[in-house]
Amino acid sequence: MTQIQANGIAIEYESYGKDTDPPLLLIMGLGAQLTYWPMELVEALAGRGFRVIRYDNRDIGLSEKFTHTGTPSIPVTAIMTKLGLRKKLPYQLADMADDAAALLDALDIPAAHIVGASMGGMIAQHVAMRHPTKVLSLTSIMSTTGNPKLPAARKDAIKALTQRPKDTDKATITELGLTIARAIGSPDFPRDEERLREFAGSNYDRSFHPTGMPRQLAAIIADGDRRKRLQAVKAPTLVIHGEADPLVPVEGGHDTAEAIPGAKLHTIPGMGHDLPLELVDEMADAIAGHAKAA
């Protein structure tokens, strides 16, 4: 365990590569621990000359939990956001972005290349908007702008992600993890079921904290449409998106690239809402190439 105090909370993080190499901060998505960044990708980025840091967002994994704040109503949050009203929540995406910036401060890192996946991409966007001097480059992976006119997630993907299991034992939660992986994963890249089962089980052992996800989801919903705010992003930006993403359709990637001035778009055929091992080199090359050019 490696914990550090940042933004007034405890944040769990891991660092790989040489401390003297350019720092690259990985921010993971909704309800996902830092382990969802495959070690193969982490090592590939470190091998390309970066100090790679991955961490647990607040309310997930081994970072500080917010159970005491209660669980917000997702339908009420959605309705208020649609009406342009602001609901008081345990925290906002902006707070999670401040966590990332404070983590860099705590590690004595003035600025870093920021890479976020899914909700992590939204947080990374906020880091670029709120803390521009800390962002050497921005890479937004399988994320979006919050534009309400974009295509919705596929129903089976939403169902798998939001279903509530009757039991919370390891076997049940492991099978749920497999169900989610099947529903949102990349159709053109076959999944190793045994590897997925082992991964889901090890994540359960590391930390099982189901109440964090609805608080994070409420923060996503309440953030609304970021397109106008994203126009202020100055960091060189790369947008990576799977063309077969059932959870955040590829139009979200196109919209992100259009909203951020000068952003470049890299779409990948057959990629869904995950990080297949077969794509590690392609993604590492894209991220590292973009960061070095910046």
C-alpha positions in Angstrom: 0.0 0.0 0.0 1.2 3.5 -0.9 -1.1 6.2 0.4 -0.6 9.9 0.4 -2.7 12.8 1.7 -3.9 15.1 -1.2 -6.8 17.5 -1.3 -7.6 16.6 2.3 -8.1 12.9 1.7 -6.1 9.7 1.5 -5.3 8.6 -2.1 -3.8 5.2 -3.0 -1.3 5.4 -5.8 1.4 3.4 -7.6 4.4 4.7 -9.5 6.4 2.9 -12.2 9.5 3.8 -14.2 12.3 6.2 -13.4 11.4 9.2 -11.1 13.5 11.3 -13.5 11.4 10.5 -16.5 8.5 12.8 -17.6 5.5 12.0 -15.4 2.3 10.5 -16.9 -0.8 10.3 -14.7 -3.5 7.7 -15.4 -7.0 8.4 -14.2 -9.5 5.5 -14.3 -13.3 5.4 -14.8 -16.6 4.8 -13.0 -16.4 2.4 -10.1 -13.0 1.1 -11.4 -9.9 0.6 -9.3 -6.4 1.6 -10.5 -6.0 -2.1 -11.4 -8.2 -1.5 -14.5 -5.2 0.1 -16.1 -3.5 -3.2 -17.4 0.0 -3.7 -16.1 1.0 -4.5 -19.7 0.0 -0.9 -20.7 1.6 0.6 -17.7 4.9 -1.2 -18.4 4.7 -0.3 -22.1 4.4 3.4 -21.3 7.2 3.2 -18.7 9.3 1.4 -21.3 8.7 4.3 -23.7 10.3 6.7 -21.2 7.7 7.8 -18.8 7.2 7.8 -15.0 3.7 6.2 -15.0 1.4 6.9 -12.0 -1.9 5.2 -11.5 -4.2 5.8 -8.6 -7.6 5.0 -7.1 -10.1 7.8 -7.4 -11.8 8.9 -4.2 -14.6 6.5 -3.1 -13.1 3.4 -4.8 -10.3 0.9 -4.3 -8.0 1.8 -1.4 -8.5 5.6 -1.5 -10.7 7.4 1.0 -14.4 6.4 1.0 -17.4 8.7 1.3 -19.9 6.3 2.8 -20.8 8.8 5.5 -22.2 11.2 2.9 -25.0 8.9 1.9 -26.2 7.8 -1.6 -27.7 10.4 -3.9 -30.8 9.6 -6.0 -29.7 9.1 -9.6 -33.2 9.9 -11.1 -33.5 13.1 -9.0 -29.9 14.2 -10.0 -30.7 13.5 -13.7 -34.0 15.5 -13.6 -32.4 18.5 -11.8 -29.5 18.6 -14.2 -31.9 18.5 -17.2 -33.8 21.4 -15.6 -30.6 23.4 -15.1 -30.7 23.1 -11.4 -27.8 22.2 -9.2 -28.2 19.4 -6.7 -26.0 19.2 -3.6 -23.9 16.1 -4.0 -21.2 14.4 -1.9 -18.7 15.6 -4.5 -18.4 16.8 -8.1 -16.2 15.8 -11.0 -14.3 19.0 -10.3 -13.5 17.7 -6.8 -12.1 14.6 -8.4 -10.0 16.6 -10.7 -8.7 18.6 -7.8 -7.7 15.3 -6.2 -5.5 14.5 -9.3 -3.9 18.0 -9.2 -3.3 17.7 -5.4 -1.7 14.2 -5.9 0.8 15.7 -8.3 1.6 18.4 -5.7 2.0 15.8 -3.0 4.4 13.9 -5.2 6.3 17.2 -5.9 5.4 17.0 -9.6 4.8 20.5 -11.1 3.1 19.2 -14.3 2.4 15.9 -16.0 0.9 14.2 -19.1 -2.7 13.5 -18.1 -4.5 10.4 -19.4 -8.0 9.5 -18.5 -10.4 6.6 -19.5 -14.2 6.9 -19.5 -15.1 8.9 -16.4 -11.4 9.3 -16.0 -11.4 11.1 -19.3 -14.0 13.5 -17.9 -11.9 14.1 -14.8 -8.8 14.6 -17.0 -10.8 17.2 -19.0 -11.5 19.0 -15.7 -7.9 18.9 -14.7 -7.0 20.6 -18.0 -9.7 23.2 -17.5 -9.1 23.9 -13.8 -5.3 23.3 -13.5 -3.9 24.2 -17.0 -0.4 24.8 -15.8 -0.2 21.2 -14.5 -1.1 19.6 -17.8 1.7 19.0 -20.3 -0.7 17.1 -22.6 -4.2 15.5 -22.3 -5.3 12.2 -23.6 -9.0 11.4 -23.3 -9.8 7.7 -23.9 -13.4 6.3 -24.5 -14.9 9.4 -22.9 -17.3 12.2 -24.0 -18.5 15.7 -23.5 -21.8 15.3 -21.7 -23.6 16.5 -24.8 -27.2 15.3 -24.3 -27.8 15.0 -28.0 -25.2 12.3 -28.5 -26.3 8.6 -29.0 -27.1 6.8 -25.8 -25.4 3.7 -24.5 -26.7 0.4 -25.6 -29.4 -0.9 -23.3 -27.7 -4.2 -22.6 -24.5 -2.4 -21.6 -26.4 -0.1 -19.2 -28.3 -3.1 -17.8 -25.1 -5.0 -17.1 -23.4 -2.0 -15.5 -26.3 -1.0 -13.2 -27.8 -4.3 -12.1 -27.9 -5.0 -8.4 -26.8 -8.5 -7.3 -28.9 -10.3 -4.7 -25.7 -11.3 -2.9 -22.4 -9.7 -2.3 -20.2 -12.7 -1.9 -17.0 -13.1 -3.9 -18.5 -15.7 -6.4 -21.5 -13.6 -7.2 -19.6 -10.3 -7.6 -17.0 -12.1 -9.7 -19.7 -13.4 -12.1 -21.1 -9.9 -12.3 -17.7 -8.6 -13.3 -17.7 -11.2 -16.1 -21.2 -10.1 -17.2 -20.1 -6.5 -17.4 -16.9 -7.3 -19.3 -18.9 -9.3 -21.9 -21.5 -6.5 -22.3 -19.1 -3.6 -22.8 -15.9 -5.3 -24.0 -14.4 -5.2 -27.5 -16.2 -7.5 -29.9 -13.2 -7.9 -32.2 -10.8 -8.9 -29.5 -11.6 -12.3 -27.8 -11.7 -12.3 -24.0 -9.8 -14.7 -21.9 -12.6 -15.8 -19.5 -10.3 -17.3 -17.0 -8.1 -14.3 -16.9 -11.2 -12.1 -16.5 -12.5 -14.3 -13.7 -9.2 -14.1 -11.9 -9.1 -10.3 -12.4 -12.6 -9.8 -11.0 -11.8 -12.0 -8.0 -8.6 -10.2 -7.2 -10.3 -6.8 -7.4 -13.0 -8.1 -4.9 -10.2 -9.1 -2.6 -8.5 -5.8 -2.9 -11.6 -3.7 -2.2 -15.3 -4.3 -2.5 -17.1 -0.9 -2.1 -20.3 -0.9 -4.2 -21.7 2.4 -2.7 -19.0 4.5 -4.3 -20.2 3.9 -7.8 -23.6 5.7 -7.5 -21.9 8.8 -5.9 -19.4 8.9 -8.8 -22.3 8.4 -11.3 -24.2 11.3 -9.8 -21.1 13.4 -10.2 -21.0 12.5 -13.9 -24.7 13.3 -14.4 -24.6 16.6 -12.5 -21.6 17.8 -14.6 -23.8 18.2 -17.6 -22.6 19.4 -21.0 -18.9 20.4 -21.0 -18.6 21.5 -24.6 -18.4 25.2 -24.0 -16.0 24.7 -21.1 -13.8 22.5 -23.1 -13.2 25.3 -25.6 -10.9 26.8 -23.0 -8.5 23.8 -22.9 -5.0 24.8 -24.1 -3.2 21.5 -23.6 -2.3 19.5 -26.7 -5.1 16.9 -26.8 -5.4 13.4 -28.2 -8.8 11.6 -28.2 -8.8 7.8 -28.4 -12.0 5.9 -28.9 -13.2 2.5 -29.9 -15.5 2.4 -32.9 -17.5 -0.5 -31.4 -18.0 1.1 -27.9 -21.5 0.1 -26.6 -21.3 2.2 -23.4 -19.9 5.5 -24.7 -20.6 5.4 -28.5 -17.8 6.6 -30.8 -19.7 9.8 -31.4 -18.7 10.9 -27.9 -15.0 10.7 -29.0 -15.8 12.8 -32.2 -17.6 15.3 -30.1 -14.7 15.6 -27.6 -12.2 16.2 -30.4 -14.5 18.8 -31.9 -15.0 20.6 -28.6 -11.3 20.9 -27.7 -9.3 23.3 -30.0 -6.7 21.5 -32.0 -7.5 18.0 -30.6 -6.5 15.0 -32.6 -8.8 11.9 -32.9 -7.6 8.3 -33.0 -10.4 5.8 -33.4 -9.8 2.0 -33.3 -12.0 -0.5 -35.2 -13.5 -3.3 -33.1 -12.6 -1.7 -29.8 -15.3 -1.5 -27.2 -15.3 0.0 -23.7 -12.2 -1.7 -22.4 -8.5 -1.8 -22.9 -7.7 -5.1 -24.7 -4.2 -6.5 -24.3 -4.0 -6.8 -28.1 -4.2 -3.0 -28.4 -1.6 -2.2 -25.7 1.2 -1.4 -28.2 -1.1 0.7 -30.4 -2.4 2.7 -27.5 1.1 3.1 -25.9 2.5 4.3 -29.1 -0.3 6.8 -29.6 -0.2 8.1 -26.0 3.6 8.2 -25.9 3.9 9.8 -29.3 1.4 12.5 -28.4 3.1 13.2 -25.1 6.6 13.5 -26.6 5.3 15.7 -29.4 3.8 18.0 -26.8 
